[in-house]
Amino acid sequence: MNSKKFGAFAGVFTPSVLTILGVIMYMRLGWVVGNAGLIGTIAIVLIAHIIAVTTGLSVSSVATDKKIGAGGIYYVLSRSMGIPIGGSIGIALYVGTALSIALYLIGFAESFNGYFGFGLTINDFRITGTIALVALTILALISTSVAMKAQFFILAAIIVSLLSIFFGTSEFVPETVQLFSTESSMSLEVVFAIFFPAVTGFTAGIAMSGDLENPKKSIPAGTLYAIAVGLIVYIALAIFISLKIDTATLKNDYNILMKIALFAPAVVAGIWGATLSSALGGILGAPRILQAMSLDKVTPKIFGKTNKKNEPINALLLVFVLAEIGILIGELDVIARVVSMFYLTAYGFINISYFLESWANPDFQPTFKIKRWIGLLGFFASFAVMFKLDMIAMFGAFIVVGLLHYWLQKKQVTIHENDVWHSVWGKIVSKGLKKIEGKKTDNLTWIPNIILFSGQSEHQKYLLQLSKTISGKTGIVTNFNLIVDKNLKRPLKKSDQITRNDIFTELDIFGRQIKVNNFYDGITNIASIFGFSGVEPNTIMMGWPKGIENSNQYADMTANLLHLDYNLLYLDFDHEVKFGDYKTVDFWWRETDSKNAEMMLNIARFILESPRWKDTSIRVLFVNNSNKNEKLIRLKITELVENLRVIVTINIINNAVEQIPFYEIIAKHSVKTNLTIIGIPNYKIEKQAEYVLKTNYLFETIGSTLLIKASNNFNVLDLNFNV
């Protein structure tokens, strides 16, 4: 087993700076200066480095907080943002890195064949590129250590080539230095798009995180020094080029640096070293990304296996296959655009990962501290550049990453670490609760927070569904299962009190179970103590109790719930017709329903928003027992309804002469209604038995019925309709 570990210079700085000082520097920087001018080029370099610097700072900060394992960016994102995001970005980066190897080697083949006078057809490039790929793969298989040492020679070649350029002479010195682009030049957006890949190499060293002796120290130091060296070299070389070479030559001759160099072969060696080192960085880094994902069960386990020298052999072979496919295709312009988008997407998520960690995670204590806004700046800069460079490729990258994210969520891969989203949601909830607690709301924006006692019958799901309908899109429903234990000595463990099942998950209902020594006392105790500031429960909902009309315990419970000032909802569910076809709902009003009426209209809002009741017709039926003016009654009810923005039909039932009992009128008009809603009147507790018996008789003649009793938080509506 190879136990050789690397420090900041060999493990991070060298592979990163070799990828940064690559083909773009040798073959395109002169073209950039020619089209953008000196000031334009410096601006392009600086803007590109905003993303590089912010991402480098963000990943360095995260790296000094968490234990960094193998996998580089994948490891950082998966431990911070969770497996679905980390895995989707990791897969995209793995494929992108593997295909980018082909781009580097095709660039090498063009330079190599051109210098030695070999064939310049696409097949010639394929042959040279394949030979180079085989050689680099063998080098990586021999040992990561040998490959790392080879990078030192390549770095030396690049340094020599730069010295040869700076000490060279030029016969192309311009009369005046062009500071800005001209009208005949390429647009700055196109120029920026061609230059930007030059700064995407700084994460090459991060991919070697599993081979580092001390990742927490090596990653920040190596990454930031590589970015700094790249920035200095590009700025210095841009200034040198603008002073030594005229604009026309810069625009038309990609090999101009070779021509002005003191020793041209040194520049050739630098180009070859840059392309080969970038390809080698991909060959070394990409397999380790796949290996880390396989160890986390994101990808097949076979790619996590290593040889005797601890090299991820299977992952490396797959990299070889993908890179060879790219070389055989030959033309990779479209692939290159999307690959660049994957890198930018990764940078964006690294930055937002740092921002969220520093904002929400109380356990985030990096030794390398930076300002929080740096991560947010890098996030927005990354996606702004993506949009500017290639909007179609950006959406293509988003679609691929989105599909991978969806697949990993369905796969339900988990790791034994908390991702940042737990802290983010905790932070949002905490701040939200403080805002809610400090703001008094009126009943036009009433949000039900329901404590539900649904029981364990075969019809439980209908009560659960109705509770979720009444709670609306933003309300909360917590269902309590009461376990009666008359010899109660110890409560259930906190972990055992949480209950989950498929219907709770489907309806977004929270489930709890607790032991009680008495059912009614249990309800009273829960109503007294459950909840916390900001989202205090305001409604109790349960099935309508039958056969207990003479129960003193039930009477005491009711009295306590009224004293606590809860909204009460009791459902008498018709087991035969259930809720029918969910087409009709009746609200029954009378002069004594002054508070219940407003609560009913709020419930109407939520019913009409529910997909299950979307085609429902709601009737408000008002029983006019006092011979009031029917037009006046209709006008005032319409005004009340419009204030709460609900669409209902208003029926006025004149009962001043006949004085038919209220329940008889309901039985006549709502016999075929899918759901009838009736207000519970104010009555003395000692008359509860009489009320329950009368109500039970009504339930025998109509379908499913919801009885409601509004709390004092609702307004008193004037249902006497006096002129």
N, C-alpha and C positions, 0 to 999 in steps of 0.2 A: 504493500500500500504506500502511495506517495504522500508523505507528510509534509512536503515542502510548502511553506506558506510565504506570501509575498507582502512587502511593505507598500507604502504610499507611492514610491517612485516607480518600482517595477510593476506593481499590480494595478495601479489606477492612473497615475500621471502618464506613463509611457503609452499604453494603448489608447488613452483618450487623446493625447496631443498628436499622435501619429494619424488618427482618424480626422482630427480637426485640420491639420496641415496636409491636406490631400490634393486630389486632382483639381478641385475648384481653384485652389491657390495657384497652381502651376499653369493650368490651361484656361482659366476663365477670369481671374482677377483683373488682368490687363483689359479684357473685353468689358468688364464692369466699369473700370475707370474711364475707358473710352466712351461709353454710352451715358454714364451718370455724372462724369466730371469728378474732380477731387472732393469737393464738398458733398456732392450727392453720394459718392462712394463711402465717405466717412459716416454719413447719416445712415446709409444702409447697413454698414458694419455695426454701428452702435445700436440700431433698432433690433437687428438680429441678435445681438448679444444681450439685449434686455431679457429675452426669453431664456437664453443660455445662462445668464447670471442668476436670474430669479429661480430658475429650476435647479441650478447647481446649489444655490443657498438653501432652497427648500428641502432637497433630498439630503443635503448634508445635515440639516437640523434634525430631520426625522431619523437619519442614520445614527445620530448620537443619543437618541432616546430609546430606540428599540434594539433588541438583539438582531443583528442583520445576518441572515443565513444565505445560502446559495440561491441564485435566481435574480439578483440585482433588482431592477425596477419592479419585476413581478412580485418579489418577496416584500418589498416596501409597500406596494399598493394593496396586496392581499391581506397583510397584517394590519393595515390602516383602514382601507375602504371596504374590506371584505372580499371573499373569494369570487363572487360574480363579477365585480369590477376588476379586481386584480387579475383574475384568470382570463377575462375577455381581452384586456390590454396585453397580458402576457402572451397569449396565443397570437394576437395580431403582431406584436413585436417580434416574436420568434420567426414567423413566416416572413415578415418584412426584413429582418436581419439576414435571414438565409438568402432571400432573393437579392438583397443589396450586395451580397458577395459577388453575384454574377455581374452586377454593374461595374464594380471595381475591377474585376478580372477582364471584362471586355475593354475597359479603358486601358488596362495594362497591355492587352493584346494589340490594340491599335498603335500604342507607342512603341512597343517591342518590335512588331512586324515592320512598322515604318522605319525605325532606326536601322534595322539590319537588312532592309530591302526585301523582306518576305512578302507573301501575298497579302493583299488588302481587301479581299472579298469577305463576305460574312462567314463563309465556311472556314476560311483561314483563321479568322478571329475565334471561331468556335473551337478549332483544334488547339490553338495556343492557350485559350482560356481554360480548356479542359485539362491540359497538361499542368498548367499552373495550379488549378484546383486540386488535382491529385497530389502534387508536390506539397502544397500547404496542408492538406489533410493528413498526409503521412507525417509531416512535421508535428502536427498537433497530436497525432496518435503516439508518436515516440515519447513525448512528454510535454506537459504544459511548461515545465521549467525550461526545456530547450527552446520552445517557441518564444518564451519571454526573453531569453537571452538573444535570440535572433532579432527581436525588436530593437535591442540596443544598437545593433549594427545599422538597422534601417534608420533609427533616429540620428545616428552619426552621419549617414548619407544625406539626410534632409538638411542638417546643420551645414554641412560642407556645401551643398547646393545653394543655400541661401547666402552664404558668404561669397560664393562665386558670382551670384547675381549682383549683390551690393557692391562688389569690387570690380565689376565689369565695366566696359566702356560702351557707349552708344553713339551711333551716327544718326539716330532718329530724334535727337533733342528738339523739343518744340520751341517755337519762337515765344509763345505765351502759354502759360499753364491754364488749361480749361478747368474752371472751377465748377461749372454747372452743365447739365445736359443741354444739347441743342435740339432744335425742332426735328432734325433728321434722325435723332437717336431713338433707341428703343424706349418705351415707357418705363418709368421707374419701377412699376409693379412687376413687369416682366423681368427686369434686371434683378430685382430683389428675389424673385422666385428662383432664378438660376443660381444666385449666390447663396441662398439660405442653407442648402445642404452642407455648406462648409462648417456650420456651427452645430450640426446635429451629432457630432461624434463624441461629445463629452461624457456620454453615458456608457461608452465602451468599457471603461474601467469598472463602473458599478456592476456590470454583468459578471465580473470576476469576484464578487463579494464572498463567495464560498471558499475561495482560495487565498483570502487575505488573512494575515496574522492578527491584525486588529482593525476590523472594518470601521469601527466608530472613529478611529483617528485617521485611517488611511483614506476613506472616502471623501470626507470634507477637504483634507489637505490636497490630495491628488486631483480631485475634480476641479477645485477652484484655481489651483495653480495652472492646470491645463487650459482652462478657459482664459485666464489672464495672459498666458503666453500666446495663445491664439489671437486674442484681441490686439496685443502689442505688435505681433508679426504682421497681421493684416493691415493695421493702420500704417505701420512703418513702410511696408511694401507698397501700399497704395500711394503714399506720398512720394516714394522713390520713383515709381513707375510714371506718375504724372509729371515729374520733373525731367525724366530721361527719355520719354518716348512720346511722339506726337499722337494726336487723337486718331487720325486715319489709320495708322499702323496698328494701334491698339484694337480698333474695331475689326480689322480684317486678318490679323496674323495671330493665331492661337499659340504659336511656338516662339513668340518674340522673346521670351525670357531666356530661352536656350541660345538665341542669336546674340544677345548682349552680354551673356555670362562670360566671366574670365576664363572658365573652363567648362565648355558645353557638356562633356560627358558627365560632369558632376550633377548638372541639372537633370540629365536623363536618368541618372542613378536615383536622384531625389524623386522623380516622377514614379519610377518603378517601385522605389521603396514606399512611397505614399500609397500607391494602389495596392501593393501586396500586403502592407501592414494593415490597411483598412480591411482587406479581405481576411487576413489572419485574425484580426480582432473579432470579426463576425464568426469565424470558424471556432474560435475559443469561447466566445460569449453566448452564442445562440444555444448550443447544446446544454449549457448550464441553466438557461431559462426553462427549457423543456424538462430537464432533470428535476428541477425544483417543483414544477407543476405536476409531474408524475408522482413525486413523493407526497404531494397534497391530494392525490387522486383526481386532479383536474383532467389529466391526460392519462393514457394507458400506462400501467406500471412498468411495462417493458422498457420504456424510455428513461426510467430512473436507475437502471442497472449500470454498474461501472465495471471496468476491467481491473486487472491486478494493480495497475498504476493509478487507480481511482479516477480514471477518465470516463465520462458518460458516453461509452462507445456507441450504443444504439441511437442515442440522440444525435451524436456526431454524424453517424452514417445517414440519418434522415436529413440533416443539414446538407450533406454532400449531394444527396438526391435532388433536393429542392434547388440548390445552387446550380447543379448541372442542368436542370430543366430550364432555369433562367438563361444559362449560357447557350443552350440549344435553340431557344426561342430567338435569341439574338437581339431583337428589337424590344426594348423594355421601357419605352417612354411612358406608356399608360400605367404599367406596373409601378414605375418609379414615382409617379405622381401620387398614387394611392399609398405607397410605402412611406413617402414623406409625411402624408397626413396621419398615418399611424403613429409615427414618431411624435408629431406635434400633439396628437391626442394624448399620448402618454405623458408628455411634458405638462399639458394642461391639468391632467389628473394628479400628477405629482404635486403641483402647486396648490391645487384645491385641497389635496390630502393634508398638506402641511397647515394650510389655513384653518381647516376644520379641527385638526388635532389641537392646534394652539388655542382656538376659540372655545372648544367645547369639552376637551378631555382634561379633567383635573389631574390626571396621572401623567400628563405629558410634561416631562422635565428634561429637555435636551441640554447637553453640555455646550453645544454650539447654538447660541441664541441669536435670533434675528427678529426684525419687526414683523408683526403679523401681516401687515398690508403687502409685504413683498410677495407672499404666496398668492394673494388675490390679484395683484398686478400681473404676475406671471400667468395665471389662469386666463384672464381676459386677453392678455397679449397673444397667447398661444392660439386661441380660437379666432381672434381678430385677424391674425396673420393667415390662418387656414382659410378663412372666408375670402380674404383678398387674393391669395395665391391661386386657389382653384376651388370654386364653390362646389362644382360637380364632384370632384374628388373628395372634398370634405364630407359631403352627404353620403358618398359611397363608403367612406371610412366609418361614418356614424352608423350606417345600416349594418355593416359587417360586425362592428363592435356590439351594436344593440342585439343582434341575433345571437352572438356568443354569450352575452350577458343573460339573455332569456334562457338559453340552453343550460347554463350553469345554475341558474335559479331553479329550473325544473329538476336538475340533477341533484340539487340539495347537498352540495359538497360543503362540509363544515370543517373548521380547524379549531383547536383548543385555545383560541385567543379572541378577545372582544374587539370587533372592529369599531371604527370611530363613529359609525352611525348611531350606536347605542348612546354615546355621549352627546351627539348632535341632537337627537330627539329628546334626550333628557334636558338639555339646555333650552331647547325651544319650548318644551312643556313647562319648565320652571319659569321662564320669562312670560309665557302666555298666561299661566295661572296668576302671576302677580298683576298682569294687566287686567285680567278678568275680575280679580278680587277688588281692584281699585276703581272699577267702573260699574256704576249702577245702570242696569238695562231695564227698559220698559217691556211691557208684555207684547208689544208689536214684534219684538225680536226674542220672544220666549224660546228657550232651548231646553227641552225635557232631558232630565238626568234621572233615569228610571231605575229603581230597585225592584226587580222582578222576582216573584215566587211562582214559578211555572209548574211545580210538581213534577211527577214522573209518569204521567199517563201516556197512552198511545197518541193522544191528541196534543201533546205538549208543544209540538213544532208550530201549531197554529197560533198559540199564545205567544210564542217567541217571535213569529213573523209579524203579528200585529203590534207587539211592543216595539219592534224595529221600525215598523211603518210610522207609528206615532212619534217615535223619537226623532224622525227626520234624518237628514244627511249629516248633521253635526251633533245630534244628541248622543247620549251614552246610555247603554243598557247593561246592567250587571245582574245576572241571574244567580239567585242563591238557592242551593239545595240544602234543606235543613235535615240533619240526621238526629232523630230523637233518641237520646240516651238518658233515661231517667236517673241512672246512677253515675251521672257525669262526674268524673274526677279530673281528667286531663283533656284539654282541647286537642284538635288535630294539629299536626305540625304545619308550619306556615307553607311549606312546599306542597303538602297534601291538600291544602285548602283551595289551591288553584285547579280548576277543572277545564278541560278542553275536549271538544268533540267536533265532528264535521259540521254540524248545523251551527254551532257557536262561531266557528271559523267563517262559514259561508255568510252569516248575518252580521259579523263583526260585533258579537256579544261577548262580554266578559263573563266568565263562569267562576263561581266560588261555592264551596261547601263548608259548613261548620256544624259542630255538634251542639245540640241544645237539649235542655231537660224538659222543655215544654214548647210546643210549636208556636203558640201565640206570644209567649214571653220572648221567644227567639226573634220573632218579627219585630216586636217592640224594641228589643235591644239593638238589633241591626239598624232600625230606623233612627235610633237615638245617637249612635256613634259612628256609623259608616260614612265615609267621604272625607274630603279635605278641602282646604280653602281654595276658592276659585271654581271648583266643580262640585259644590255641595249637591247631593241628591235632592230633588224637589218633588218626586212623584213615586208613589207606591202602586204597583200593579200586581194583581193576582187573579186567580179564578174566583168566580162567585161561589161562596160557601153555601152548601145546602144541608139541611138537617141539623143546624146548630143555632137556630133562631133563639133558643132559650139558654144558650151558653153564656155564663157570666164571664168566662175567660175571653170569649170573642167580643163581648160588649166592652170589656176593659181595654182590649187591644184597639178596638175602634175609637174609643174615647182618647186613648193615648196618641193615636195617629192624627186625630183631629186637633189635639192639643199641640202636637209638634208642627202643625200647619202644613202637612203634605197635601199635594193633589192626590186624590184616590181614584184608581181605575179598577173596576171589577168586571171581568168578562164572564158572561154566561154563554158558553159555547154550545151550539147545536151540533151534536155528534153526527146527525144524519145529513143535514144539508150543508153543514160547515159554513163557509162564507159564500156559498153559491158560485156565481160566475164573476164575483167582484165588480158588479155593475151598479149597485144602488146602495146609498147610505142615507139614513134619515136622522136629522137632529131634531129633538123635541124640546120646544121652549114653552114656558109659561111665566106668568108674572113673577113667580118666586125664584126663577132661575137667573137672577141678576148677575151672579159671578160665573156660574156654570156656562152661560151663553158665550162669554168671551173666550173661555177655555175651549169650548167646542169649535169656535171659528179658527183658533190656532191649530187644533187637531185637524180641521178640514184642510188647512194649508199643507200639512205633512202627508195626509192621505192622497191629495191630488198630485204630490210630487213623487209618490211611490210608483215604480214600474208595474207592480202587481195590480194597483188600483187606478192605473192611468186613464182608463175609459169610464171611470165612475161618474154617475150623476148624483149630486148631493142635493137633498131637499132640507130646507129649514121649515119646520111645521110649528106655527105658533098658535096656541089655543087661546082664543079671545074669550075669556070668561066674563068680562066686564062691559061688553057692548061698546068698546072704543071704536073710533073711526078707522075703518079698515084701510083706507088710503093713507092715513097718517101712520098707521102701524107699518104698512109696507114701505113707506118712504123712509122711516127711521131705521128699520131693519136693513134696507138697502144701503143706507149710509154707513151703518156698522160693518156690513159685509165688505163694502168697497174700501174702508179704512184698512182692513186686513188683506185686501187683494185676493179674495177667493171668489170663485164663480159657483153660485148656488141658485136653486130655484126656491122661491118663497111661497109657501102656502099658508093662508090665514084660515083657521077653522073657528067659525063663530059658535060659541057655546053658551052665550048669555041666557038664552031661553031654555034650551034643553037641560043644561047643567049635567051633562053626561060625565061620569067619573073619568079622570085623566087616563087611567090605564085602559079603559074600554075604548077610548078614542084611538089610543096607540094600537091596540089589538086590531082595530078595524082598518086602519090606514097602512100599517107596516107589516102586515101578515106575510107578505112576500119579499120584504126588503132583506138584502144580504147582510147588512149590519145596521142595527138601530142603536143610537146613542141617546141616553136619557140622563138628566141631571138628578143627583141624589138631593132631596130637599133637606132643609134643616129640621131635625126632629130630636126629641129628647131620647137619651140612651135607653130609658126605661120603656120606650115605645118601639124599640128595635125589633122585637119579635113580631109585632103586628106588621111593621113595614116589610120585614123579610118574607113573611107569609104572603102578603099581597103581591110582592114582586115575583116570588116563585110561581104564583098563579099566572101572572102575565107571561112569564117565560114559556109556559106550556103552549101558548097560542102564537108566539112569534119566533123568528129565528134567532141567530146569534146576536147578543145584545151587550153593549158596553155601558156600564153605569159609571158616572163620573161625579166627583165632588171637588170643586176648585178650592184652592187655598186662598188666604187673604191677600196674596200677592196680586191677584187679578182684580181688575177694576169692577166696580159695581155699575152695571148697565141699567139704565132706566127702562124697564120693560112694562111700566104702568102706562106709558104713552099718554100722559096727561097733556092737554093742550096748553 
